[in-house]
């Protein structure tokens, strides 16, 4: 069943119970509490993480991803907008490049995106 049809007409508790989802928060130490970092987990984990923050009173949730996870960040925000935050718009999109130190001592640049949806 396509994910769009799964989301339409269901509540958060329906989805969490039906999908056996772990939390979507990536452990990254001292992050700000309104940031959901996209990594290797399934997209629905991040959707649930965003909804958890919003349901706990956070006004803006930032979805942040680097490299190959950028696509997953865009899909996460679009699922939020189509399934749960139907009247929301994209408030801000930031793109950039981060420099990363590899284990072998070389430096690499990694593309980065930050998306903030808002009602």
Rosetta silent file (secondary structure, phi, psi, omega in degrees, C-alpha in Angstrom):
SEQUENCE: XXXXXXXXXXXXXXXXXXXXXXXXXXXXXXXXXXXXXXXXXXXXXXXXXXXXXXXXXXXXXXXXXXXXXXXXXXXXXXXXXXXXXXXXXXXXXXXXXXXXXXXXXXXXXXXXXXXXXXX
SCORE:     score description
SCORE:     0.000 S_00000001
   1 L     0.000  130.985  178.664    0.000    0.000    0.000 S_00000001
   2 L   -60.198  146.643 -177.226    1.448    3.429   -0.912 S_00000001
   3 H   -61.668  -34.037  179.607    2.515    5.510    2.077 S_00000001
   4 H   -61.047  -41.232  179.666    0.201    8.368    1.056 S_00000001
   5 H   -71.268  -32.321  177.189   -2.827    6.067    1.365 S_00000001
   6 H   -63.779  -40.719 -176.506   -1.538    4.716    4.661 S_00000001
   7 H   -74.531  -37.224 -171.822   -1.335    8.243    6.092 S_00000001
   8 L   -63.464  122.114  175.383   -4.634    9.595    4.795 S_00000001
   9 L    83.530    6.299  179.276   -7.327    9.414    7.441 S_00000001
  10 L  -109.205  155.194  176.341   -5.190    7.883   10.193 S_00000001
  11 L   -95.939  167.248  178.283   -4.123    9.335   13.498 S_00000001
  12 H   -57.115  -44.692 -177.155   -0.588    9.307   14.917 S_00000001
  13 H   -64.812  -33.374  175.177   -1.459    6.574   17.408 S_00000001
  14 H   -60.975  -46.023 -176.910   -2.824    4.403   14.596 S_00000001
  15 H   -67.874  -44.783 -178.536    0.440    4.720   12.698 S_00000001
  16 H   -63.216  -43.760  179.999    2.743    4.152   15.649 S_00000001
  17 H   -67.490  -35.457 -175.647    0.826    1.080   16.773 S_00000001
  18 H   -79.857  -23.906 -173.302    0.562   -0.349   13.268 S_00000001
  19 H  -107.624   -7.525 -179.833    4.171    0.152   12.244 S_00000001
  20 L    51.744   55.862 -174.013    6.081   -0.707   15.447 S_00000001
  21 L   -92.145  134.227  169.652    8.286    2.377   14.999 S_00000001
  22 L   -79.052  172.917  179.499   11.197    3.263   17.236 S_00000001
  23 L   -69.838  155.513 -175.650   11.828    6.931   17.845 S_00000001
  24 L   -99.400    9.871 -178.582   13.282    8.905   14.953 S_00000001
  25 L   -81.383  127.662  175.339   15.685   11.053   16.936 S_00000001
  26 L   -86.496  132.096  178.850   19.320   10.592   15.999 S_00000001
  27 L   -75.997  116.533 -178.434   21.614   10.762   19.016 S_00000001
  28 L  -138.505   24.664  176.196   24.031   13.585   18.381 S_00000001
  29 L    82.175 -125.584 -171.371   24.819   14.948   21.805 S_00000001
  30 L   -88.180   41.806  178.122   23.929   18.555   22.597 S_00000001
  31 L   -64.605  156.507  172.128   21.573   19.306   19.729 S_00000001
  32 L   -65.354  147.527 -173.931   18.868   21.890   20.105 S_00000001
  33 L   -72.076   -6.648 -178.777   15.623   20.208   21.180 S_00000001
  34 L  -104.539   14.888 -177.545   13.688   21.265   18.054 S_00000001
  35 E  -108.972  131.211  172.028   15.963   19.547   15.493 S_00000001
  36 E  -110.805  113.397  179.978   15.300   16.166   13.930 S_00000001
  37 E   -89.125  124.955 -178.316   18.466   14.888   12.259 S_00000001
  38 L   -84.985  133.597 -179.815   17.778   12.555    9.361 S_00000001
  39 L  -137.173 -128.238 -172.934   19.935    9.460    9.148 S_00000001
  40 L   -99.277   -2.183 -179.164   19.560    5.799    8.224 S_00000001
  41 L   -75.078  164.632  177.091   16.280    4.984    9.963 S_00000001
  42 L   -62.502  151.831 -176.220   12.989    4.607    8.041 S_00000001
  43 H   -56.743  -40.606 -177.685   11.230    7.835    7.056 S_00000001
  44 H   -61.545  -27.257  175.019    8.249    7.208    9.324 S_00000001
  45 H   -59.907  -41.652 -178.563   10.570    7.287   12.353 S_00000001
  46 H   -74.757  -33.851  174.858   11.404   10.895   11.522 S_00000001
  47 H   -62.225  -46.182  178.652    7.783   11.805   10.822 S_00000001
  48 H   -63.422  -39.696  178.560    6.863   10.445   14.265 S_00000001
  49 H   -62.075  -43.039  178.106    9.784   12.334   15.838 S_00000001
  50 H   -63.227  -45.972 -179.652    8.592   15.609   14.270 S_00000001
  51 H   -64.742  -35.294  177.150    5.007   15.033   15.379 S_00000001
  52 H   -61.767  -46.245  177.871    6.201   14.185   18.894 S_00000001
  53 H   -61.410  -46.536 -178.965    8.027   17.515   19.125 S_00000001
  54 H   -63.917  -39.600  178.683    5.049   19.430   17.746 S_00000001
  55 H   -70.019  -20.734  177.764    2.636   17.658   20.119 S_00000001
  56 L   -91.185   10.101  172.567    4.936   18.546   23.044 S_00000001
  57 L    97.852    1.826  176.698    4.569   22.264   22.318 S_00000001
  58 L   -71.379  128.969 -175.165    7.599   22.997   20.123 S_00000001
  59 L   -78.938  -37.213  179.613    6.485   25.700   17.682 S_00000001
  60 L  -128.286  133.472  176.140    9.017   25.024   14.904 S_00000001
  61 E  -113.067  127.349  176.735   10.716   21.747   14.059 S_00000001
  62 E   -98.582  127.774  175.004   13.855   21.817   11.938 S_00000001
  63 E  -100.897  120.191 -174.771   14.527   18.770    9.785 S_00000001
  64 E  -122.633  135.389  178.778   18.270   18.568    9.087 S_00000001
  65 E  -145.919  156.858  177.404   20.091   16.157    6.775 S_00000001
  66 E  -129.448  150.089  172.071   23.476   15.761    5.112 S_00000001
  67 H    58.498 -128.669 -175.361   24.630   13.998    1.978 S_00000001
  68 H   -69.749  -12.172  179.290   22.530   11.085    0.801 S_00000001
  69 H   -82.923   -4.551 -179.092   19.938   11.693    3.537 S_00000001
  70 H   -59.082  -42.987  179.181   18.773   14.946    1.914 S_00000001
  71 H   -59.265  -41.452 -179.273   16.182   13.098   -0.148 S_00000001
  72 H   -66.609  -33.848  177.695   14.825   11.457    2.995 S_00000001
  73 H   -65.447  -44.150  179.077   14.539   14.877    4.699 S_00000001
  74 H   -63.128  -44.171  179.187   12.463   16.261    1.830 S_00000001
  75 H   -63.343  -37.976  178.209   10.235   13.170    1.877 S_00000001
  76 H   -60.356  -49.029 -178.910    9.808   13.481    5.666 S_00000001
  77 H   -65.771  -39.167  179.134    8.608   17.078    5.438 S_00000001
  78 H   -66.570  -38.390  175.894    6.308   16.288    2.513 S_00000001
  79 H   -64.639  -40.053  175.962    4.747   13.379    4.426 S_00000001
  80 H   -59.294  -47.355 -177.185    4.226   15.696    7.407 S_00000001
  81 H   -66.602  -41.517 -177.244    2.559   18.281    5.184 S_00000001
  82 H   -79.667  -31.833 -173.374    0.335   15.838    3.307 S_00000001
  83 H   -98.982  -34.181 -171.413   -0.571   13.565    6.198 S_00000001
  84 L  -126.745  -37.453 -176.389   -0.651   15.577    9.416 S_00000001
  85 L  -110.985   63.444 -169.734   -0.010   19.294    8.910 S_00000001
  86 L   -60.157  -27.715 -178.872   -2.351   19.843    5.979 S_00000001
  87 L   -97.506    8.541 -175.387   -2.427   23.659    6.248 S_00000001
  88 L   -84.371  158.805  175.902    1.314   24.061    6.734 S_00000001
  89 E  -128.906  166.384  175.783    3.770   25.671    4.376 S_00000001
  90 E   -80.545  117.337 -178.814    7.531   25.553    4.173 S_00000001
  91 E   -80.223  -42.205 -174.417    8.774   28.442    6.316 S_00000001
  92 E  -152.786  140.743  171.415   12.463   28.101    5.585 S_00000001
  93 E  -131.564  124.005  177.130   14.868   25.988    3.549 S_00000001
  94 E  -118.394  134.762  176.549   18.580   26.346    4.072 S_00000001
  95 E  -124.417  154.969  179.908   21.223   24.655    1.979 S_00000001
  96 E  -175.303 -169.267  179.786   24.950   24.614    2.390 S_00000001
  97 E  -132.140  135.014  175.661   28.114   22.622    2.595 S_00000001
  98 E  -112.663  143.986  176.662   29.836   21.259    5.677 S_00000001
  99 E   -95.508  132.823 -175.468   33.459   20.215    5.819 S_00000001
 100 E  -125.213  139.210  177.530   34.050   16.829    7.395 S_00000001
 101 E   -90.866  121.264  177.743   37.283   15.180    8.557 S_00000001
 102 L   -81.612  166.099 -179.623   37.583   11.572    7.375 S_00000001
 103 L   -62.308  -31.295 -178.628   39.291    8.827    9.356 S_00000001
 104 L   -82.629    5.048  176.601   42.270    8.864    6.977 S_00000001
 105 L    93.895  -12.124  178.499   42.865   12.552    7.714 S_00000001
 106 L   -78.715  160.846  178.775   41.522   13.948    4.447 S_00000001
 107 E  -107.418  144.682  177.756   38.734   16.488    4.358 S_00000001
 108 E  -131.249  148.893  174.112   35.481   16.091    2.459 S_00000001
 109 E  -101.621  138.206 -177.644   32.657   18.495    1.785 S_00000001
 110 E  -126.105  129.548  176.956   29.131   17.269    2.385 S_00000001
 111 E   -67.629  151.336 -175.413   25.963   18.947    1.151 S_00000001
 112 E  -143.021  147.037  176.026   23.442   19.863    3.837 S_00000001
 113 E  -136.820  143.796  173.564   19.775   20.927    3.979 S_00000001
 114 E  -129.688  127.356 -177.745   17.612   22.339    6.777 S_00000001
 115 E  -125.221  133.445  177.705   13.833   22.544    6.315 S_00000001
 116 E  -124.329  108.017  172.700   11.348   24.195    8.683 S_00000001
 117 E   -82.792  153.379  179.807    7.617   23.597    8.062 S_00000001
 118 E  -150.264  142.521  176.498    5.141   25.933    9.816 S_00000001
 119 L   -70.080    0.000    0.000    1.367   26.157   10.176 S_00000001
